[in-house]
Amino acid sequence: MRERDGQMRSLLADGALFDVSDPCVSWDARRIVFAGRAHPDSAWRIYAVDADGTDLTTLTRTDRALDLARLGPNAAERFARYDDFDPVWLPSGGIVFASTRFPQLSQAGRFRVSNLFTMRADGTKLERITTERNGAEEPTIDPRTGRIVYARWFFNPYFPAESSVSGLTTDRTLAVRMDDVNLWQVVSILPDGDGIQLAAGRLGPEFRPKDHDRNSTAAYQPCVLADGRVVAVVSTDPTLLGADQFLSLAWYGKGFGTSGPIDDMTANDMLSPVELPDHRIAYAYSSGGEFAIGVTPAQLLVDLPGTDELDPCPLVPRKVPPILRAQGGIDDPAWTLPVTRLDQVTRMDDTFRFDCLNVYLTGPVDSPFPDAPRIARGVKIRFFATLARPDAATGDTVVLVRETKIDGSGAVHQEDMPGDVPMFEQLVDADGHVLRSAQGPAHVPGSNFARTGSGTKCVGCHEGHSALPVPKNNIDAKWFDAATSARVTVSSRAEGAGDPQALVDRRAKGPVQRTGWVARAREGQTARLEWPGAIEAKAFVLYSPTPDPAGGTDLKIGSCELVFYRRGREIGRAVARHGLRPEGTRIEIPAVVLDAVEVRPARVSGTVDHRPALALAEIEVIARLIE
């Protein structure tokens, strides 16, 4: 304990425990919960103590009684030890903590897998609330919402393959090309484990769909600030397995497009961020030797000779976050052992409902989310589940739970999916080829889970989909930006300009040579968007280039005509008469079924790169599929 005057004292009596870590102060500052070991060879367990050092209480014990033989001949020895750690007070007065007591080995490295558990303040009513396939730890509470925010290890050794009957392979050389996803990321859930969402990550700051790097979402040890930002540990190795990795702190904006570093005091490693009452950040750091406690901006707080100081936590009362009540339906405890047989995931018991309102729906222009997959006919979705095999190289095997067609509108509605089981999905076309977007295959690069008795609701089928707002109903969800699925041709292209497909890459801000189309001439130029099948469009949004006086771009487009086609025949026209704006000009039309549109800018003035030219930054087509 560091007193306000800087004096230091031990909170626990000498010899009370062999080792301690992860303290968390209750909302009224009267009680501290932490992880501890009684002896050098003991497992970590959860303890609590009063703020004055009295009433030390053991909350979790070595009391597991499971038939581990079901997991294989070596399971009893392999999982005999388990650790409880990272305890945090819930707004309700209970405790959430991480533990390896759910017996599973990670798909990489063969570590014991951590998951989150909750219990009452006295240690009773212990329940598992997550079923992460590779790890869930470092929980904290969002002070604004009461949701649990934690770090999970997101990884999937089963890659999409078109040469395999199963559609999967563990050999990267045989897999469909995709980026490497093996990282810790920050997600949030309700206190009962329902409603998982991506909670933080740098999906930007400059959104580059073609160069999208999922490692930019990597983060660990989250701390949710009072203003909604998240401070977390970031590493040069997003798996946190590297021997020479460098750990630092970064903050993330709630919108996923902003981020920044935390003052590092020239530290080699930074850990355990926590917000102080004056909104400064306290953290543990090392400059190559022992760990000490610092606070922003770059100030030393505690550095005792010959010891490491870790896991700072302010001993102050805090406002209790909202107490979230269960939404109903989750009243059965999670499985005590991982599933090992196909019949356990197909028996139509312990299930949840899966609802994706539109797999093709994606984020707005210039939002930091990759594209949804391109629209296709006869698309099917495959649901895979993992079965525990501790002796296997990946610690499991994968089974196909279900393959079903998606609705003509792009929606997926499936009842009786296995709850509290690690699962991932894959979209394939009518010929069994994995669907793709501009960024890669529509194949979930990690495992998700849903609580038994719950219902999941999302849109899209790409990284970040759980962070996209879900429309209020199925009707609204049918409408999406269909432009990203169009093939673009143009009448001409200026020397040095980008690919015409940049017109539909959902990027409008920035140099038009990179974000859009620049024609060789100013008059009589057209851009044509074509789809493989008919869509019903109701609006278009056209973006003129971002002004850049220093770069010589001050283009103005006075009007623009749209010409609609179906099966090669013109079927209608619309005109934007009052000019196009860099932030987008929306053109509403009576809904029309079409398979192509020509965009014809007119009344053009100004320059691009100091030269007279015609250019467009982006086109959105608000449409729905013809069912």
C-alpha positions in Angstrom: 0.0 0.0 0.0 1.3 3.4 -1.0 -0.2 6.1 1.3 -1.0 9.6 0.0 2.1 10.9 1.6 4.3 8.3 -0.2 4.8 6.0 2.8 4.8 2.3 2.0 3.4 -0.6 4.1 2.5 -4.3 3.6 -1.2 -5.0 3.4 -0.9 -8.7 4.3 1.0 -10.1 7.3 4.4 -11.6 6.6 4.0 -15.2 5.5 0.3 -14.9 4.8 0.8 -16.1 1.2 3.8 -17.0 -0.8 2.9 -14.9 -3.8 0.2 -12.4 -4.8 -0.9 -10.4 -7.9 -3.8 -8.8 -9.7 -5.4 -6.7 -6.9 -8.8 -5.1 -7.6 -10.6 -2.7 -5.1 -14.3 -2.9 -4.5 -16.5 0.0 -5.6 -16.8 1.2 -2.0 -13.1 0.8 -1.5 -13.6 -1.5 1.6 -12.5 -4.8 0.2 -9.7 -6.0 -2.1 -9.8 -9.1 -4.2 -6.6 -10.6 -5.7 -4.9 -13.8 -6.9 -2.5 -15.6 -4.6 -0.4 -18.7 -4.0 -0.2 -20.2 -0.5 3.1 -22.1 -1.2 5.8 -22.2 -3.9 4.2 -25.3 -5.6 0.5 -24.1 -5.1 -1.8 -23.2 -7.9 -3.1 -19.6 -8.1 -6.4 -19.0 -6.3 -8.6 -16.0 -5.6 -8.5 -14.3 -2.2 -10.1 -11.3 -0.6 -9.0 -9.0 2.2 -10.3 -5.9 3.8 -8.6 -2.6 2.9 -7.0 -2.5 6.3 -5.4 -5.9 5.8 -7.9 -7.9 8.0 -10.3 -10.7 7.2 -8.2 -12.5 4.6 -10.5 -15.0 2.9 -10.0 -17.8 0.4 -12.6 -17.6 -2.3 -11.6 -20.4 -4.7 -10.1 -23.8 -3.9 -8.7 -26.9 -5.6 -12.0 -28.6 -5.6 -12.6 -29.8 -9.2 -14.3 -33.2 -9.5 -14.5 -34.0 -13.2 -14.3 -37.1 -15.2 -11.2 -36.0 -17.1 -10.8 -39.5 -18.6 -13.4 -38.5 -21.1 -10.8 -36.2 -22.7 -8.2 -39.0 -23.3 -5.8 -41.3 -21.4 -3.4 -38.5 -20.3 -6.1 -35.9 -19.5 -6.1 -36.5 -15.7 -2.4 -35.8 -15.4 -2.4 -32.9 -18.0 -5.2 -31.0 -16.4 -4.7 -31.9 -12.7 -3.5 -28.3 -12.0 -5.5 -25.2 -12.9 -5.0 -21.6 -11.9 -7.5 -18.8 -11.0 -6.3 -15.2 -11.6 -7.3 -11.7 -12.8 -10.2 -11.1 -10.4 -12.4 -8.0 -10.9 -15.5 -6.8 -8.9 -18.7 -6.8 -10.9 -21.2 -3.9 -10.4 -23.6 -6.4 -8.8 -21.0 -7.1 -6.0 -19.9 -10.4 -7.4 -16.6 -11.2 -9.0 -15.4 -12.2 -12.4 -12.1 -13.9 -12.9 -10.0 -15.9 -15.3 -9.2 -19.5 -14.8 -7.8 -22.6 -16.6 -10.2 -24.9 -14.8 -12.1 -25.6 -18.0 -9.8 -28.3 -19.4 -8.6 -27.5 -22.9 -5.3 -27.0 -24.7 -4.7 -24.0 -27.0 -4.6 -24.5 -30.7 -1.1 -23.0 -30.8 1.6 -23.6 -28.2 -0.5 -26.2 -26.3 -1.1 -24.0 -23.3 -3.9 -24.6 -20.8 -6.7 -22.4 -22.0 -8.1 -19.6 -19.8 -11.8 -18.6 -19.7 -13.9 -16.3 -17.6 -15.9 -17.4 -14.5 -18.2 -15.5 -12.2 -19.0 -16.1 -8.5 -20.6 -14.3 -5.6 -18.4 -12.2 -3.2 -18.2 -15.2 -0.8 -17.0 -17.6 -3.5 -20.3 -19.5 -4.0 -22.3 -19.9 -7.3 -19.3 -20.3 -9.5 -20.2 -20.4 -13.2 -18.3 -20.3 -16.5 -19.4 -17.5 -18.8 -17.1 -17.7 -21.8 -16.1 -20.6 -24.1 -13.1 -19.1 -25.8 -11.2 -21.7 -27.7 -7.7 -20.3 -27.0 -7.9 -17.9 -24.0 -9.9 -15.3 -22.2 -8.3 -13.2 -19.4 -7.6 -9.7 -18.0 -11.3 -8.8 -17.4 -12.3 -5.3 -16.5 -15.6 -3.3 -16.3 -16.7 -0.6 -18.6 -17.7 2.1 -16.1 -20.3 3.6 -18.5 -22.1 0.4 -19.5 -21.3 -2.3 -16.8 -20.2 -4.7 -19.6 -17.2 -7.0 -19.0 -14.3 -6.1 -21.3 -11.5 -8.7 -21.6 -8.7 -9.9 -23.8 -9.1 -13.0 -25.9 -6.6 -15.0 -28.0 -8.1 -15.0 -31.5 -6.6 -17.7 -33.7 -7.8 -20.5 -36.1 -5.4 -23.1 -37.5 -8.2 -24.3 -39.9 -7.8 -22.3 -43.1 -10.2 -22.1 -46.0 -9.3 -24.5 -48.8 -10.9 -25.2 -52.2 -9.0 -28.3 -52.9 -10.5 -30.0 -49.8 -13.9 -31.6 -49.6 -14.3 -30.2 -46.1 -13.4 -26.7 -47.2 -10.6 -26.7 -44.6 -6.9 -27.3 -44.3 -4.2 -26.8 -41.6 -1.6 -26.5 -44.4 -1.1 -22.8 -45.3 0.4 -23.8 -48.7 -2.9 -25.4 -49.6 -5.1 -22.7 -48.2 -6.9 -19.8 -49.9 -4.8 -16.8 -49.5 -5.6 -14.7 -46.4 -3.9 -12.6 -43.9 -2.3 -14.2 -40.8 -4.6 -13.9 -37.8 -3.0 -14.9 -34.5 -3.4 -12.2 -31.8 -5.0 -11.1 -28.6 -7.9 -8.7 -29.1 -10.2 -6.8 -26.8 -13.9 -7.8 -26.7 -16.9 -7.2 -24.3 -19.8 -9.2 -23.0 -22.7 -8.9 -20.7 -22.1 -10.3 -17.2 -23.8 -13.5 -18.1 -21.4 -14.0 -21.1 -24.0 -13.0 -23.8 -23.6 -10.5 -26.6 -19.9 -10.6 -27.4 -18.7 -7.5 -29.3 -15.4 -6.2 -30.5 -14.6 -3.5 -28.0 -11.4 -1.8 -29.2 -8.7 -1.9 -31.8 -7.1 0.3 -34.4 -9.0 -0.5 -37.6 -7.3 2.5 -39.1 -6.4 5.3 -38.5 -6.1 5.5 -42.2 -8.3 2.9 -43.6 -6.6 0.9 -46.3 -8.8 -2.0 -47.3 -6.3 -3.6 -49.7 -3.5 -3.5 -47.2 -5.7 -4.3 -44.2 -3.7 -5.7 -41.3 -5.7 -7.5 -38.7 -2.7 -7.2 -36.3 -3.8 -3.5 -35.9 -6.6 -4.8 -33.7 -4.2 -6.5 -31.3 -4.4 -5.4 -27.6 -4.2 -6.9 -24.2 -4.9 -5.9 -20.5 -7.6 -3.4 -21.4 -8.6 -0.5 -19.2 -11.8 1.4 -20.1 -11.5 5.0 -19.3 -14.3 7.3 -18.1 -14.5 9.0 -21.5 -15.1 5.7 -23.3 -11.6 5.2 -24.7 -9.7 2.0 -24.0 -6.1 1.9 -22.9 -4.4 -1.5 -23.5 -1.1 -3.2 -23.7 0.3 -3.6 -27.3 3.2 -5.8 -28.3 5.6 -6.2 -31.2 4.3 -9.8 -31.1 0.5 -9.8 -31.1 0.5 -13.5 -29.9 2.5 -12.4 -26.8 4.7 -15.4 -27.2 7.8 -13.8 -28.6 10.9 -13.9 -26.4 12.1 -10.5 -27.6 8.8 -8.7 -27.7 8.4 -5.1 -26.7 5.3 -4.1 -24.6 3.9 -0.6 -24.6 0.6 1.1 -23.9 -1.8 2.7 -26.5 -5.2 4.2 -26.3 -8.1 3.4 -28.7 -11.1 5.6 -29.6 -14.5 4.1 -29.4 -14.9 4.5 -33.2 -12.1 2.0 -34.0 -10.5 4.6 -36.3 -8.3 6.5 -33.8 -5.5 5.5 -31.6 -2.3 6.8 -30.0 0.6 5.9 -27.8 0.9 6.5 -24.1 3.9 8.3 -22.8 6.4 5.5 -22.2 9.1 7.1 -19.9 11.7 5.4 -22.3 10.5 2.1 -20.8 11.3 -1.3 -22.3 8.0 -2.8 -21.2 4.7 -1.3 -19.9 1.9 -3.2 -18.3 -1.3 -3.1 -16.2 -2.8 0.4 -17.1 -5.4 1.8 -14.6 -7.2 5.2 -14.5 -6.7 7.3 -11.5 -9.4 9.7 -10.1 -7.7 12.6 -11.8 -7.8 10.7 -15.1 -4.1 10.1 -15.3 -2.9 6.6 -16.1 -0.9 4.5 -13.7 1.0 1.5 -15.0 3.9 -0.8 -14.3 7.0 -0.3 -16.4 10.6 -1.5 -16.8 13.6 0.3 -18.1 15.6 -2.9 -18.5 15.7 -4.0 -14.9 13.2 -4.1 -12.2 9.6 -3.0 -12.6 8.3 0.2 -11.0 5.0 2.1 -11.0 4.7 5.2 -13.1 1.9 7.7 -13.9 1.3 9.8 -17.0 2.7 12.1 -18.0 6.1 10.3 -17.5 6.3 10.4 -13.7 7.8 7.8 -11.3 5.4 6.9 -8.5 6.9 3.8 -6.8 10.3 2.1 -7.2 11.5 0.1 -4.2 15.1 -1.3 -4.3 15.5 -5.0 -5.1 11.8 -5.7 -6.0 9.3 -5.5 -8.8 6.3 -3.3 -8.4 3.3 -4.5 -10.5 -0.4 -4.2 -11.0 -1.3 -0.7 -9.6 -4.8 -0.2 -8.4 -6.1 3.0 -6.7 -7.7 2.5 -3.3 -10.6 5.0 -3.7 -14.4 4.7 -3.8 -15.8 4.6 -7.3 -19.2 5.1 -8.8 -20.9 1.7 -9.3 -21.4 1.1 -13.1 -24.9 0.1 -14.3 -26.0 -3.3 -13.0 -27.0 -5.3 -16.1 -29.7 -7.8 -15.7 -29.9 -11.1 -17.7 -31.9 -10.8 -20.9 -33.6 -14.1 -20.2 -33.0 -17.5 -21.5 -29.5 -18.2 -20.0 -30.4 -20.2 -17.0 -28.4 -23.4 -17.5 -24.7 -23.6 -16.5 -22.2 -24.0 -19.2 -20.7 -27.4 -20.0 -18.3 -28.7 -17.3 -16.1 -30.4 -19.9 -15.4 -29.5 -23.6 -17.5 -31.4 -26.1 -15.8 -34.4 -27.6 -18.4 -36.0 -29.9 -20.4 -34.8 -32.9 -23.7 -36.0 -31.3 -23.1 -33.5 -28.4 -23.3 -30.6 -30.8 -26.1 -31.9 -33.0 -28.5 -33.2 -30.4 -30.7 -30.0 -30.5 -30.2 -29.4 -26.8 -28.2 -26.6 -25.1 -28.6 -24.4 -28.1 -28.8 -20.8 -29.2 -30.4 -18.9 -32.2 -28.0 -17.4 -34.9 -29.3 -14.4 -36.8 -27.2 -12.5 -39.3 -29.6 -10.0 -40.8 -27.5 -9.5 -44.0 -24.0 -11.0 -44.7 -23.4 -8.4 -47.4 -24.0 -5.3 -45.2 -20.9 -3.3 -44.5 -19.8 -0.1 -42.8 -20.2 3.4 -44.3 -17.7 5.1 -46.6 -14.4 5.9 -44.8 -15.4 3.8 -41.8 -12.6 1.5 -40.5 -14.2 -1.8 -41.4 -13.2 -4.2 -44.3 -15.8 -4.9 -47.0 -18.4 -7.6 -46.7 -18.1 -10.4 -49.2 -19.2 -9.8 -52.8 -22.8 -10.8 -53.6 -23.3 -14.1 -55.4 -26.1 -16.6 -56.1 -26.7 -19.9 -54.3 -24.5 -18.9 -51.3 -24.3 -21.3 -48.4 -23.0 -20.9 -44.9 -21.0 -23.6 -43.1 -21.0 -23.8 -39.3 -18.0 -25.6 -37.8 -17.4 -26.6 -34.2 -14.3 -27.8 -32.4 -14.2 -31.1 -30.5 -11.6 -31.5 -27.7 -8.7 -33.8 -28.6 -5.9 -32.9 -26.2 -3.5 -35.4 -27.8 -3.9 -33.8 -31.2 -1.5 -31.2 -32.5 -4.1 -28.4 -32.3 -5.8 -29.8 -29.2 -9.0 -30.5 -31.1 -10.6 -31.6 -34.3 -13.2 -29.8 -36.4 -16.7 -31.0 -37.4 -19.2 -29.6 -39.8 -22.3 -28.9 -37.7 -24.5 -27.5 -40.5 -24.5 -26.2 -44.1 -27.4 -24.2 -45.2 -28.3 -21.7 -47.9 -28.6 -18.1 -46.9 -31.8 -16.3 -47.7 -32.3 -14.5 -51.0 -32.0 -11.2 -49.0 -28.6 -12.2 -47.7 -29.9 -13.1 -44.2 -29.1 -16.2 -42.1 -31.6 -17.4 -39.5 -30.7 -20.7 -37.8 -32.2 -22.2 -34.7 -30.7 -24.9 -32.5 -27.1 -24.1 -32.9 -24.8 -25.6 -30.2 -24.4 -23.2 -27.3 -21.2 -22.8 -25.2 -19.1 -24.4 -27.9 -16.3 -22.8 -29.9 -17.5 -22.4 -33.5 -16.5 -20.5 -36.7 -18.3 -20.0 -40.0 -17.4 -20.0 -43.7 -19.4 -18.7 -46.7 -19.2 -20.5 -50.0 -20.8 -20.0 -53.4 -23.0 -22.5 -55.3 -19.8 -24.3 -56.5 -18.3 -24.6 -53.1 -15.7 -21.8 -53.6 -15.1 -19.6 -50.6 -16.7 -16.2 -51.0 -14.4 -13.3 -51.1 -14.3 -9.6 -50.4 -11.5 -7.2 -51.5 -9.7 -8.1 -48.3 -9.9 -11.9 -48.4 -12.1 -15.0 -47.9 -15.4 -15.0 -45.9 -14.0 -17.4 -43.3 -13.9 -16.5 -39.6 -10.2 -16.5 -38.6 -10.9 -17.4 -35.0 -13.5 -19.1 -32.9 -16.6 -17.4 -31.4 -19.2 -18.8 -29.0 -22.7 -18.0 -27.8 -24.3 -18.8 -24.5 -26.9 -21.6 -24.4 -30.4 -20.0 -24.5 -29.2 -16.8 -26.1 -29.8 -15.3 -29.5 -27.0 -13.7 -31.6 -27.7 -10.8 -34.0 -25.2 -9.3 -36.3 -24.7 -8.0 -39.8 -21.9 -8.6 -42.3 -19.4 -11.5 -42.6 -16.0 -10.0 -42.0 -13.7 -8.8 -39.2 -15.4 -6.2 -37.1 -18.9 -7.3 -38.0 -19.9 -7.5 -34.3 -18.9 -3.8 -33.9 -21.2 -2.6 -36.7 -24.6 -1.3 -35.6 -27.4 -3.8 -36.3 -30.4 -2.3 -38.0 -33.6 -2.3 -36.0 -35.4 -4.9 -38.2 -34.9 -7.3 -41.0 -36.5 -4.9 -43.6 -33.9 -2.1 -42.9 -31.1 -4.7 -42.9 -31.9 -5.8 -46.5 -30.6 -2.4 -47.8 -26.8 -2.2 -48.2 -24.1 -0.6 -50.3 -24.0 -2.9 -53.3 -21.3 -1.0 -55.0 -18.4 -3.0 -53.5 -19.7 -6.0 -55.5 -19.7 -4.2 -58.9 -17.2 -4.5 -61.7 -16.1 -1.0 -62.7 -15.1 0.1 -66.2 -14.3 3.7 -67.2 -14.1 5.6 -70.5 -10.5 6.7 -69.8 -7.9 6.8 -67.1 -5.3 9.5 -66.5 -1.6 8.5 -66.5 -0.6 7.5 -62.9 -4.2 7.2 -61.7 -5.4 4.3 -59.6 -7.4 1.2 -60.6 -11.0 2.1 -61.4 -12.2 -0.3 -58.7 -11.1 2.4 -56.3 -14.4 4.0 -57.1 -16.2 1.3 -55.0 -13.6 0.6 -52.3 -15.5 2.7 -49.6 -12.7 5.3 -49.4 -13.4 8.9 -50.3 -11.1 10.9 -48.1 -7.5 11.5 -49.3 -5.8 12.0 -52.7 -8.2 11.1 -55.5 -5.4 9.4 -57.4 -5.6 6.8 -54.6 -9.2 6.8 -53.5 -11.1 7.1 -56.8 -11.1 7.6 -60.6 -9.3 10.3 -62.6 -10.1 10.5 -66.3 -7.8 11.7 -69.1 -10.3 14.2 -70.3 -12.9 16.5 -68.8 -15.8 16.1 -71.1 -17.8 13.1 -72.2 -16.4 10.7 -69.5 -18.3 7.9 -67.9 -17.9 5.2 -65.2 -19.9 2.0 -65.5 -20.8 -0.3 -62.6 -22.1 -3.8 -63.5 -23.4 -6.6 -61.3 -23.6 -10.4 -62.0 -27.3 -10.3 -61.3 -30.1 -7.8 -60.8 -30.4 -5.7 -57.7 -33.1 -3.2 -56.7 -31.6 0.2 -56.1 -33.2 3.1 -54.3 -30.4 5.7 -53.8 -26.9 6.6 -55.0 -24.3 8.6 -53.1 -21.6 10.3 -55.2 -18.4 11.8 -53.7 -16.3 14.5 -55.4 -12.6 14.5 -54.6 -11.3 15.9 -51.4 -10.0 19.5 -51.9 -6.2 19.8 -51.7 -5.1 23.3 -52.6 -1.5 22.5 -51.9 -1.6 19.5 -54.2 -3.5 21.4 -56.9 -6.8 19.6 -56.5 -9.9 21.9 -56.4 -12.3 20.1 -58.7 -15.9 21.0 -58.8 -18.6 18.9 -60.5 -21.7 20.9 -61.2 -24.1 18.0 -62.1 -24.1 14.3 -62.7 -26.4 12.0 -64.7 -27.1 8.4 -63.9 -28.3 6.0 -66.6 -29.8 2.7 -65.5 -29.6 -0.6 -67.5 -31.2 -4.0 -67.3 -30.0 -6.8 -69.6 -28.2 -4.3 -71.9 -31.2 -2.0 -72.3 -31.6 1.5 -70.8 -34.5 1.6 -68.3 -34.2 5.0 -66.7 -32.2 8.1 -65.7 -31.7 10.4 -62.7 -29.8 13.6 -62.4 -27.9 15.4 -59.5 -28.4 19.0 -60.6 -26.8 20.9 -57.7 -23.3 19.6 -57.7 -21.4 16.9 -55.9 -19.8 17.4 -52.5 -16.7 15.7 -51.0 -18.8 14.4 -48.1 -21.2 12.8 -50.6 -24.3 13.9 -52.5 -27.3 11.5 -52.1 -29.6 10.9 -55.1 -32.9 9.3 -54.1 -34.8 7.5 -56.9 -38.0 5.4 -57.1 -36.8 1.9 -56.5 -35.6 0.4 -59.8 -34.4 -3.1 -60.7 -31.1 -2.9 -62.6 -27.9 -4.7 -63.3 -25.7 -1.8 -64.5 -25.5 2.0 -64.1 -23.5 4.6 -65.9 -22.3 7.7 -64.1 -21.8 10.8 -66.3 -20.3 13.8 -64.5 -20.9 17.2 -66.2 -20.2 20.9 -65.7 -16.7 20.2 -64.4 -14.3 22.9 -63.4 -11.1 23.1 -61.5 -8.0 20.9 -61.5 -6.6 17.7 -60.3 -2.8 17.7 -59.7 -2.8 21.2 -61.2 -4.2 19.9 -64.5 -7.7 20.1 -65.9 -9.4 16.8 -65.4 -12.5 14.9 -64.3 -12.5 12.8 -61.2 -14.8 11.0 -58.7 -13.7 9.8 -55.3 -16.4 7.2 -54.5 -19.8 5.8 -55.5 -22.3 4.1 -53.1 -25.3 2.2 -54.4 -28.0 1.6 -51.8 -29.8 -1.5 -52.9 -31.2 -4.9 -51.9 -31.1 -8.3 -53.5 -34.0 -9.6 -55.6 -35.2 -12.6 -53.8 
